[in-house]
Amino acid sequence: MPQHLELGDVIAFGLGALDLTFLAAGCVLGWWCALAVANALVVRLVVASPFVLGGILLGVARVDERPCRTWLVLAFEYASRARVLVTGSC
């Protein structure tokens, strides 16, 4: 067996520990928000859906075989890097 391969640990449904943590956190936050709102079912779904969708996006969704949270970190690093104006005068 090759020893140079880095394989991620799969716990359940093809997801690793961090994937399942983001998914569970999004679902728990969505459930908590749905219980905290004392309005109609439609309002509860509207309040809870961003948290559940965020958990799915950060935990399960992949773009080009990379998790979306990796793309989010890369975008944040790109946006927060120092900008330097380089002119051609010597």
PyMOL commands that set and color helices and strands:
alter all, ss='L'
color gray80, all
select helices_A, chain A and resi 17-36+41-59+68-80
alter helices_A, ss='H'
color red, helices_A
select strands_A, chain A and resi 62-63+66-67
alter strands_A, ss='S'
color yellow, strands_A
deselect
rebuild
show_as cartoon
